[in-house]
Amino acid sequence: MDCLERIFKEIHSNPELAMKEQKTTALIKSVIAELGVEQIQLQRMEVGAACIIRGKKPGPTLALRADMDALPLEEKTGLDYASKIPFTMHACGHDLNTTILIGVLQQMVERRIDEHIAGNIKFLFQPAEETLEGARLMIDAQVLQNPKVDMILMSHGDPDLKVGQIGLFSEFSHANSDTFIIEMKGTGGHAARPYETQDLVLTGSYIITMFQSIISRNLDARDIAVLSVSSFNAGNAPNIIPSTARLTGTVRTLADNVQEIIQNRMQEICASAASAFHLEVSFQYKRGTPSCKVDDHAEALLLGAASKYIQRKDIFDLKTRMGGEDFAYFSRLVPAGVMRLGVTPPDSKKYGSTHSSTFRADMNAIPVGVKILCQAVEDYFKCN
């Protein structure tokens, strides 16, 4: 554990933003080399690492993934191992995720797991989760092939859970994460003579109001979706009706057909507004990270492993998170399991939410995560 604490503190105090994780990559690769594990070359990637333990006999391949990038925040935790890098902080716990996966790798080597399994274990240390690009880069680098991965698991720290607690999902862990931009152009003019103008503020208000009818009137009430207009920029003077305006926002869905319905209705509403108010309305819809599907067997594997170390009352059935997670790209190709790991001390309130300058993970979560994932690996190969 002392070794893993040193690694955790080293990563935490030297955070690196997405696609700039050179020092973290070097540290991970040095550990892999010291353990004598076969490294996987990541084509066209300067950051990130992967390795494989091959069993003595042929069989299925299980992959474990951890993310490793930090966020552009100034740390305010007061820790003696706080970030040394200005305006860069491990505010989401990726340092913890990486440390745990290193711990699992060390345990697998020490237990000589290769002599006892029929199959292979891949360890994927992924960059750039926060920018939602790292998983796709690793997939392009063929980490799911040669040999083909049959199941993939991930663990992520959760400040809403105490150390010694975990959360698991059913069907989906995270949502489709899309964004939209609406640009409006028309004739501006004096606010005292609105009949001489095309009022973009009124048009934008109409669009926002109509958008709120989509989920309530175009979707089955049992479908899950969020549509939020997050910004409305138009004009800067009380007596001028502007000639341009801009709306932006996000759409979160689980099912792909629901995503399609919402996008189409938004397009129709924007077109109808342009026609009704006689002005230009351009609608851009950008699909982001897909919803993250979880596999029943993978979640059951994590449940069974966790149950050997923690009580059932400390294992929670979690609701789908409406945020995005680029592990979804793996889950669209391979049966996937997602575990949320408690990182708040049992006798304390959480220090701060993820993506906040006061977030911190209790290091006592490290051995919990290592034990559960090691057990999941052993259970997986016993069942295959």
C-alpha positions in Angstrom: 0.0 0.0 0.0 2.9 2.4 0.8 4.1 2.0 -2.8 0.7 2.8 -4.2 0.3 5.9 -1.9 3.6 7.2 -3.2 2.4 6.7 -6.8 -0.9 8.3 -6.1 0.8 11.4 -4.5 3.2 11.7 -7.4 0.4 11.6 -9.9 -1.8 14.0 -7.9 0.9 16.6 -7.4 2.0 16.5 -11.0 -1.4 16.6 -12.9 -1.5 16.9 -16.7 -4.3 18.0 -19.0 -5.7 15.9 -21.8 -3.2 14.7 -24.4 -0.4 16.2 -22.4 0.0 13.3 -19.9 3.7 12.7 -20.8 5.0 12.4 -17.2 2.1 10.2 -16.1 2.6 8.0 -19.1 6.3 7.7 -18.4 5.6 6.7 -14.8 3.1 4.0 -15.8 5.4 2.6 -18.5 8.3 2.5 -16.0 6.1 0.4 -13.6 5.1 -1.9 -16.4 8.8 -2.3 -17.4 9.8 -3.0 -13.8 7.2 -5.7 -13.5 8.4 -7.3 -16.8 4.9 -7.1 -18.4 4.5 -7.0 -22.1 3.7 -3.5 -23.3 1.2 -2.8 -26.1 2.4 -0.2 -28.6 -0.3 2.5 -29.1 -0.1 3.5 -32.7 0.0 7.3 -33.4 -0.4 8.1 -29.7 2.3 10.0 -27.7 0.5 9.6 -24.4 -1.3 6.7 -22.7 -0.1 3.2 -22.0 -1.3 -0.4 -22.3 0.1 -3.8 -21.4 -1.0 -7.5 -21.5 -0.6 -10.5 -19.3 -1.0 -13.6 -21.4 -2.2 -16.8 -19.7 -0.4 -20.1 -20.3 -3.5 -21.4 -22.1 -5.7 -19.8 -24.7 -9.0 -18.3 -23.6 -11.0 -15.0 -23.4 -9.5 -11.6 -22.9 -10.6 -9.3 -20.1 -9.6 -5.6 -20.2 -9.4 -3.1 -17.3 -9.4 0.6 -18.1 -8.4 3.7 -16.1 -8.3 7.3 -17.2 -5.4 9.6 -16.3 -6.0 13.2 -17.2 -6.6 16.2 -15.0 -8.7 19.4 -15.2 -7.9 23.1 -15.7 -8.6 24.2 -12.1 -6.6 25.8 -9.3 -6.4 23.3 -6.4 -7.7 24.5 -3.0 -7.5 21.3 -0.9 -4.6 22.3 1.3 -3.0 18.9 0.9 0.7 18.5 1.5 0.8 16.7 -1.9 -1.4 19.2 -3.7 -0.8 20.1 -7.3 2.5 21.8 -8.2 1.2 22.9 -11.6 -0.7 26.2 -11.8 -4.3 26.0 -12.8 -4.1 22.2 -13.2 -5.7 19.7 -10.8 -6.8 16.1 -10.4 -10.3 17.2 -9.6 -12.1 14.1 -10.9 -10.1 11.3 -9.3 -8.3 10.0 -12.4 -5.1 9.9 -10.3 -6.9 7.4 -8.0 -8.3 5.4 -11.0 -4.8 5.1 -12.4 -3.2 4.2 -9.1 -5.8 1.4 -8.5 -5.1 -0.1 -11.9 -1.4 0.0 -11.3 -2.1 -1.8 -8.0 -4.2 -4.5 -9.8 -1.3 -5.0 -12.3 1.2 -5.4 -9.5 -1.0 -8.0 -7.7 -1.6 -10.0 -10.9 2.2 -10.2 -11.4 2.9 -11.1 -7.8 0.2 -13.8 -7.9 1.7 -15.2 -11.1 -1.8 -15.0 -12.6 -0.5 -16.0 -16.0 0.2 -19.5 -14.7 -3.4 -20.0 -13.5 -5.6 -18.6 -16.2 -6.7 -19.6 -19.7 -6.9 -16.3 -21.5 -5.4 -12.8 -21.2 -5.7 -9.6 -19.2 -5.2 -6.2 -20.8 -4.5 -3.0 -18.8 -5.5 0.2 -20.5 -4.3 3.5 -19.1 -6.3 6.0 -21.2 -5.5 9.7 -21.7 -8.0 12.5 -22.4 -11.2 11.3 -20.9 -12.2 14.9 -19.9 -12.1 16.0 -23.5 -13.9 12.8 -24.6 -11.3 11.8 -27.1 -9.0 9.3 -25.4 -11.1 6.2 -25.7 -11.6 6.6 -29.5 -7.9 7.1 -29.9 -7.1 3.9 -28.0 -9.7 2.0 -30.0 -8.1 3.3 -33.2 -4.8 2.1 -31.8 -6.3 -1.4 -31.8 -6.3 -2.0 -28.0 -9.5 -4.1 -28.3 -7.8 -6.4 -30.9 -4.9 -8.8 -31.1 -6.2 -10.6 -29.0 -9.8 -9.5 -29.2 -11.2 -8.2 -25.9 -14.3 -10.1 -24.7 -15.2 -7.9 -21.7 -14.0 -4.6 -20.3 -14.3 -3.1 -16.7 -13.7 0.3 -15.2 -13.8 1.8 -11.7 -14.2 5.5 -11.0 -14.1 7.3 -7.6 -17.4 8.8 -6.3 -17.5 11.4 -3.6 -21.2 10.7 -2.9 -20.1 7.2 -1.6 -18.0 6.5 1.5 -14.8 4.5 1.5 -15.9 0.8 1.6 -19.0 1.5 -0.5 -19.5 1.0 -4.2 -22.3 1.7 -6.7 -23.3 -0.4 -9.8 -25.6 0.3 -12.7 -28.2 -1.4 -14.9 -28.7 -0.8 -18.6 -26.8 2.5 -18.8 -24.3 4.3 -16.5 -24.1 7.6 -18.5 -26.1 9.4 -21.2 -25.7 10.6 -24.7 -24.0 14.0 -24.3 -24.9 16.4 -27.2 -24.7 20.1 -27.7 -26.5 22.6 -30.0 -25.9 26.1 -31.3 -28.6 28.3 -32.8 -27.7 31.5 -34.7 -30.3 34.0 -35.6 -30.0 37.0 -38.0 -32.6 39.7 -38.8 -33.3 43.4 -39.0 -32.5 45.2 -35.8 -33.5 48.7 -35.0 -35.0 51.1 -32.4 -36.8 49.4 -29.6 -39.5 52.1 -29.7 -40.4 51.0 -33.3 -40.4 47.2 -33.1 -42.7 46.9 -36.1 -39.7 48.0 -38.2 -37.6 45.1 -37.0 -37.4 41.4 -36.7 -37.3 40.8 -33.0 -34.7 38.1 -32.3 -35.3 38.2 -28.6 -38.9 37.3 -29.1 -38.0 34.6 -31.6 -35.4 33.1 -29.3 -37.9 33.1 -26.5 -40.4 31.3 -28.7 -37.8 28.7 -29.6 -36.9 28.1 -25.9 -40.6 27.8 -25.0 -41.3 25.3 -27.8 -38.2 23.3 -26.9 -39.7 22.7 -23.5 -42.7 20.9 -25.1 -40.5 18.3 -26.8 -39.9 16.1 -23.8 -43.3 16.5 -22.3 -45.3 16.1 -25.6 -43.2 14.2 -28.1 -41.7 11.5 -25.9 -43.1 8.6 -24.1 -43.2 9.6 -20.4 -41.1 6.5 -19.6 -38.2 7.8 -21.8 -35.4 9.7 -20.1 -34.1 12.9 -21.5 -32.8 16.4 -20.6 -32.9 19.4 -22.9 -31.4 22.6 -21.4 -30.8 26.0 -23.1 -27.8 27.2 -21.3 -27.1 30.6 -22.9 -29.1 33.3 -24.7 -26.9 36.1 -26.1 -28.7 39.0 -27.8 -28.0 42.7 -27.7 -26.4 45.0 -25.1 -28.6 48.1 -24.9 -32.1 48.7 -23.5 -33.3 50.7 -26.6 -31.9 48.6 -29.4 -33.4 45.4 -30.8 -30.4 43.4 -31.9 -29.8 42.0 -35.4 -28.1 38.8 -34.2 -28.7 36.4 -31.4 -27.3 33.1 -30.3 -28.6 30.2 -28.2 -26.6 27.3 -26.9 -27.4 24.3 -24.8 -27.2 20.5 -24.2 -29.3 17.5 -24.8 -28.9 14.3 -22.7 -30.6 11.0 -23.6 -30.2 7.3 -23.1 -31.8 5.6 -26.1 -30.6 6.4 -29.6 -34.2 6.7 -31.0 -35.1 9.3 -28.3 -31.9 11.2 -29.3 -33.1 11.2 -32.9 -36.7 12.4 -32.1 -35.4 15.3 -30.1 -32.9 16.4 -32.7 -35.5 16.3 -35.4 -38.1 18.2 -33.4 -35.5 20.9 -32.5 -34.8 21.3 -36.2 -38.4 21.6 -37.1 -39.1 24.2 -34.4 -36.1 26.3 -35.6 -37.4 26.1 -39.2 -40.9 27.1 -38.1 -39.6 30.0 -36.1 -37.6 31.3 -39.1 -40.8 31.1 -41.2 -43.1 32.6 -38.6 -40.9 35.6 -37.7 -39.4 36.1 -41.2 -35.7 35.9 -40.3 -32.7 33.5 -40.6 -32.3 30.7 -38.1 -29.4 28.2 -38.4 -29.4 25.1 -36.2 -26.3 23.1 -35.4 -26.6 19.9 -33.5 -23.4 18.1 -32.4 -23.5 14.6 -31.1 -21.0 14.0 -28.4 -20.2 10.9 -26.3 -22.8 8.2 -26.7 -24.7 6.7 -23.8 -22.7 4.2 -21.9 -24.3 0.8 -21.9 -23.5 -1.7 -19.2 -23.6 -5.4 -19.6 -25.6 -7.4 -17.0 -22.9 -10.1 -16.8 -20.1 -7.5 -16.3 -22.1 -5.8 -13.5 -22.8 -9.1 -11.9 -19.1 -9.9 -12.0 -18.3 -6.7 -10.1 -21.2 -7.3 -7.7 -19.9 -10.8 -6.9 -16.3 -9.6 -6.4 -17.3 -6.7 -4.2 -19.6 -9.0 -2.1 -16.6 -10.9 -0.9 -15.1 -7.8 0.7 -18.0 -5.5 1.7 -21.5 -6.0 3.0 -24.5 -5.9 0.6 -25.9 -2.8 2.4 -22.8 -0.9 1.1 -23.4 -1.9 -2.5 -25.8 0.6 -4.1 -27.9 0.3 -7.2 -27.2 3.7 -8.9 -29.4 5.7 -11.2 -28.0 6.5 -14.6 -25.8 9.6 -14.6 -26.8 12.2 -17.2 -23.2 13.3 -17.7 -21.0 12.0 -20.4 -18.3 9.3 -20.1 -16.1 8.3 -23.0 -15.8 4.8 -21.7 -19.0 4.6 -23.7 -17.0 4.1 -26.9 -15.6 0.9 -25.4 -19.0 -0.2 -24.2 -20.5 0.1 -27.7 -18.0 -2.5 -28.9 -17.4 -4.8 -26.0 -19.6 -6.0 -23.0 -18.7 -3.5 -20.3 -19.0 -3.1 -16.5 -18.8 0.2 -14.6 -18.2 0.5 -10.8 -18.3 3.7 -8.8 -16.0 3.5 -5.8 -16.5 5.4 -2.6 -13.8 8.0 -1.9 -15.2 10.0 1.1 -14.0 9.0 4.6 -16.6 7.1 6.5 -16.7 9.7 9.3 -16.8 12.8 7.1 -18.8 14.7 4.6 -17.4 14.8 1.1 -14.7 17.4 0.7 -16.0 18.6 -2.6 -17.8 17.5 -5.8 -15.9 16.2 -8.8 -14.7 19.0 -11.0 -14.4 21.4 -8.0 -11.3 22.9 -6.6 -11.8 21.3 -3.2 -12.4 17.7 -4.5 -10.1 15.1 -2.9 -10.1 11.3 -2.7 -9.3 9.4 0.5 -6.3 7.2 -0.2 -8.0 4.4 1.8 -10.1 3.8 -1.2 -7.1 2.5 -3.1 -6.9 -1.0 -1.4 -10.7 -1.4 -1.7 -10.6 -0.8 -5.4 -7.6 -3.0 -5.9 -9.1 -5.9 -4.0 -12.5 -5.8 -5.8 -10.9 -5.6 -9.3 -8.4 -8.3 -8.5 -11.2 -10.5 -7.3 -13.3 -9.7 -10.4 -10.3 -10.8 -12.6 -10.0 -14.1 -10.8 -13.8 -14.7 -10.8 -13.9 -14.0 -14.5 -11.4 -16.6 -15.5 -12.9 -19.2 -13.1 -16.2 -18.8 -14.9 -14.8 -19.1 -18.4 
